[in-house]
């Protein structure tokens, strides 16, 4: 289940990178809603899969990454909440600015990197 969570989060992160490129590049049109919805669904599914994987036996204690799964889950949950803030801004027909997108990306990328360490080292 942990590898499924990792793959889902990596795909969601790839979609997120494309969304940033489409949204913030000058002269580009804002992405269509199905693309953003796919990013959100994949990210949320990855978080749920991670939470389910964390219910299993402990892993990574010998390598010192035992708490990384919980840390990654918290960071990804905060990224999900920030994504909901971005969605509410977008639904009010306002253009997204780089500040909230940067916070969302920082939380998500940190979660992905820590999840990678937990998955690949542990």
HELIX and SHEET records of a PDB file:
HELIX    1   1 UNK A    2  UNK A   24  1                                  23    
HELIX    2   2 UNK A   33  UNK A   54  1                                  22    
HELIX    3   3 UNK A   68  UNK A   91  1                                  24    
HELIX    4   4 UNK A   98  UNK A  121  1                                  24    
END                                                                             
